[in-house]
């Protein structure tokens, strides 16, 4: 086994949750790829310089602060594993030093689509010569339900209730929530099921969204789809930006924080408040422009 596999086994032995393990391992693999590109062949030879250089690389490539900090968490876990297995002696990653600190008053600031970008996206996905029916549906589900990408891929046909026009979502920790569906979104789901989905060899799958490779769409395929749309539209698209936009638009329209929290599947209302009560950067710029 290579060092990454040993790291994964170490996390399992320490009772780390599967989703967290997947995140840690993915982050450490990306770090190792970066080191290889810099001519470093042994990731076990961890140095402080490597970590700070990688952090600068992420920031230069416009990674969100929360994403950089998540990757730092993963690297600290990897560092502690190396010490535990006596592959290194020094703790070179510390959260106090390496996590990016957010200035007071800007905590929870999130990136959302502007109304112009939302409209541009909605018009673009209507064009069948550019966007398939399934991919159109994926964009609408992300935009109009605020589901996490893992929740999106996990939607089963049995989760759809056409009598009440609701979607039953299985969220973090196996908790269920119901999200009302717009009538036009329900129509789009039905159109996909009776047409494009029927042409897929995995049409007997329990899952709503199918790929050519399997009976369930993988979140990497969703990310690849959004990256393709991003190149064509000229602005950033990633799953959580849709989620942020969903919550922010509801709050802007006066929907109570408690309702938004329930729709988003947040275990605590403080999570919703922390991420969404602060206005977006664009809102702040518009407010100052009024002076």
For each residue, the residues with C-beta under 8 A, 3 or more apart:
1: 5 6 9
2: 5 6
3: 6 7 43 44 87
4: 7 8 25 28 29 32
5: 1 2 8 9
6: 1 2 3 9 10 81 85
7: 3 4 10 11 24 25 28 78 81
8: 4 5 11 12 21 25
9: 1 5 6 12 13
10: 6 7 13 14 81 84 85
11: 7 8 14 16 20 21 24 25 77 81
12: 8 9 15 16 21
13: 9 10
14: 10 11
15: 12
16: 11 12 20 21 24
17: 20 21
18: 21 22
19: 22 23 150
20: 11 16 17 23 24
21: 8 11 12 16 17 18 24 25
22: 18 19 25 26
23: 19 20 26 27 70 74
24: 7 11 16 20 21 27 28 73 74 77 78
25: 4 7 8 11 21 22 28 29
26: 22 23 29 30 74
27: 23 24 30 31 70 71 74 75
28: 4 7 24 25 31 32 43 74 75 78
29: 4 25 26 32 33
30: 26 27 33 34 71
31: 27 28 34 35 43 54 71 74 75 78
32: 4 28 29 35 36 43
33: 29 30 36 37
34: 30 31 37 38 54 57
35: 31 32 38 40 43 50 54
36: 32 33 39 40 41
37: 33 34
38: 34 35 50 53
39: 36
40: 35 36 43 45 50
41: 36
42: 45
43: 3 28 31 32 35 40 46
44: 3 82 87 88
45: 40 42 88
46: 43 50 51 78 79 82 88 90 92 93
47: 50 51 92
48: 51 52 92
49: 52 53
50: 35 38 40 46 47 53 54 92
51: 46 47 48 54 55 72 75 92 93 98
52: 48 49 55 56 98
53: 38 49 50 56 57
54: 31 34 35 50 51 57 58 71 75
55: 51 52 58 59 68 72 98 100
56: 52 53 59 60
57: 34 53 54 60 61
58: 54 55 61 63 67 68 71
59: 55 56 62 63 68 100
60: 56 57
61: 57 58
62: 59
63: 58 59 67 68 71
64: 67 68 111
65: 68 69 100 102
66: 69 70
67: 58 63 64 70 71
68: 55 58 59 63 64 65 71 72 100
69: 65 66 72 73 99 100
70: 23 27 66 67 73 74
71: 27 30 31 54 58 63 67 68 74 75
72: 51 55 68 69 75 76 93 95 98 99
73: 24 69 70 76 77 95 99
74: 23 24 26 27 28 31 70 71 77 78
75: 27 28 31 51 54 71 72 78 79 93 98
76: 72 73 79 80 93 94 95 98
77: 11 24 73 74 80 81
78: 7 24 28 31 46 74 75 81 82 93
79: 46 75 76 82 83 88 91 92 93
80: 76 77 83 84 91
81: 6 7 10 11 77 78 84 85
82: 44 46 78 79 85 87 88
83: 79 80 86 87 88 89 90 91
84: 10 80 81
85: 6 10 81 82
86: 83 89
87: 3 44 82 83
88: 44 45 46 79 82 83
89: 83 86
90: 46 83
91: 79 80 83 94
92: 46 47 48 50 51 79
93: 46 51 72 75 76 78 79 98
94: 76 91 97 98
95: 72 73 76 98 99
96: 99
97: 94
98: 51 52 55 72 75 76 93 94 95
99: 69 72 73 95 96
100: 55 59 65 68 69
101:
102: 65 106 107 109
103: 106 107
104: 107
105:
106: 102 103 109 278
107: 102 103 104 274 278
108: 273 274 275 276 277 278
109: 102 106 278 280 281
110: 244 248 275 276 278 280
111: 64 236 241 244 280 281
112: 241 244 245 248 249 280 282
113: 117 118 121 235 241 242 245
114: 117 118 282
115: 118 119
116: 119 120
117: 113 114 120 121 233 235
118: 113 114 115 121 122 143 245
119: 115 116 122 123
120: 116 117 123 124 233 235
121: 113 117 118 124 125 139 143 229 233 237
122: 118 119 125 126 143
123: 119 120 126 127
124: 120 121 127 130 131 229 232 233
125: 121 122 131 135 136 139 140
126: 122 123 131 136
127: 123 124 130 131
128: 131 132 133
129:
130: 124 127 232
131: 124 125 126 127 128 135 136 139 229
132: 128 135 136 196
133: 128 136 137 188 191 192 195 196
134: 137 138 192 196 197 209 210
135: 125 131 132 138 139 225
136: 125 126 131 132 133 139 140 188
137: 133 134 140 141 188 189 192 209
138: 134 135 141 142 152 209 222 225
139: 121 125 131 135 136 142 143 229 242
140: 125 136 137 143 144 185 188
141: 137 138 144 145 147 152 155 185
142: 138 139 145 146 147 149 152 239 242 243 246
143: 118 121 122 139 140 242 245 246
144: 140 141 181 182 185 246
145: 141 142 167 169 179 181 185 246
146: 142 179 242 243 246 247 263 264
147: 141 142 151 152 155 169 179 243
148: 151 152 171 172 239 240 243 265
149: 142 152 153 219 222 223 239 240
150: 19 153 154 219
151: 147 148 154 155 169 170 171 265
152: 138 141 142 147 148 149 155 209 217 219 222 239
153: 149 150 207 209 216 217 218 219 222
154: 150 151 170 207 216
155: 141 147 151 152 159 160 167 169 207 208 209
156: 159 206 207 208
157: 160 193 206 207 208
158: 206
159: 155 156 167 168 169 170 208
160: 155 157 166 167 168 189 208
161: 164 165 166 167 168
162: 165 186 190
163:
164: 161 180
165: 161 162 180 181 183 186
166: 160 161 178 179 180 181
167: 145 155 159 160 161 178 179 181
168: 159 160 161 176 177 178
169: 145 147 151 155 159 176 177 178 179 265
170: 151 154 159 174 175 176
171: 148 151 174 175 176 177 265
172: 148 175 265 267
173: 267
174: 170 171
175: 170 171 172 265 267
176: 168 169 170 171
177: 168 169 171 262 263 265
178: 166 167 168 169
179: 145 146 147 166 167 169 263
180: 164 165 166
181: 144 145 165 166 167 185 186 189
182: 144 185 186
183: 165 186 187
184: 187 188
185: 140 141 144 145 181 182 188 189
186: 162 165 181 182 183 189 190
187: 183 184 190 191
188: 133 136 137 140 184 185 191 192
189: 137 160 181 185 186 192 193 208
190: 162 186 187 193 194
191: 133 187 188 194 195
192: 133 134 137 188 189 195 196 197
193: 157 189 190 197 198 208
194: 190 191 197 198
195: 133 191 192 198 199
196: 132 133 134 192 199 200
197: 134 192 193 194 200 203 208 210
198: 193 194 195 203
199: 195 196 203
200: 196 197 203 210 212
201: 212
202: 205 210 211 214 215
203: 197 198 199 200 210
204: 215
205: 202 210 215 216
206: 156 157 158 215
207: 153 154 155 156 157 210 215 216 217
208: 155 156 157 159 160 189 193 197
209: 134 137 138 152 153 155 216 217
210: 134 197 200 202 203 205 207 214 215 216 217
211: 202 214 216 217 218 221
212: 200 201
213:
214: 202 210 211 217 218
215: 202 204 205 206 207 210
216: 153 154 205 207 209 210 211
217: 152 153 207 209 210 211 214 221 222
218: 153 211 214 221 222
219: 149 150 152 153 222 223 239
220: 223 224
221: 211 217 218 224 225
222: 138 149 152 153 217 218 219 225 226 239
223: 149 219 220 226 227 238 239
224: 220 221 227 228
225: 135 138 221 222 228 229
226: 222 223 229 230 237 238 239
227: 223 224 230 231 237
228: 224 225 231 232
229: 121 124 131 139 225 226 232 233 237
230: 226 227 233 234 235 236 237
231: 227 228 234
232: 124 130 228 229
233: 117 120 121 124 229 230 237
234: 230 231
235: 113 117 120 230
236: 111 230 241
237: 121 226 227 229 230 233 241 242
238: 223 226 241
239: 142 148 149 152 219 222 223 226 242 243
240: 148 149 243 244
241: 111 112 113 236 237 238 244 245
242: 113 139 142 143 146 237 239 245 246
243: 142 146 147 148 239 240 246 247 264
244: 110 111 112 240 241 247 248 275 276
245: 112 113 118 143 241 242 248 249
246: 142 143 144 145 146 242 243 249 250 263 264
247: 146 243 244 250 251 260 263 264 272 275 276
248: 110 112 244 245 251 252 276 280
249: 112 245 246 252 253
250: 246 247 253 255 259 260 263
251: 247 248 254 255 257 260 276 277
252: 248 249
253: 249 250
254: 251
255: 250 251 259 260
256: 259 260
257: 251 260 261 269 272 273 276 277
258: 261 262 269
259: 250 255 256 262 263
260: 247 250 251 255 256 257 263 264 272 276
261: 257 258 264 266 268 269 271 272
262: 177 258 259 265 266
263: 146 177 179 246 247 250 259 260
264: 146 243 246 247 260 261 272
265: 148 151 169 171 172 175 177 262
266: 261 262 269 271 272
267: 172 173 175 271
268: 261 271
269: 257 258 261 266 272 273
270: 273 274
271: 261 266 267 268 274 275
272: 247 257 260 261 264 266 269 275 276 277
273: 108 257 269 270 276 277
274: 107 108 270 271 277
275: 108 110 244 247 271 272 278
276: 108 110 244 247 248 251 257 260 272 273
277: 108 251 257 272 273 274
278: 106 107 108 109 110 275
279: 283 284 287
280: 109 110 111 112 248 283 284
281: 109 111 284 285
282: 112 114 285 286
283: 279 280 286 287
284: 279 280 281 287 288
285: 281 282 288 289
286: 282 283 289 290
287: 279 283 284 290
288: 284 285 291
289: 285 286
290: 286 287
291: 288
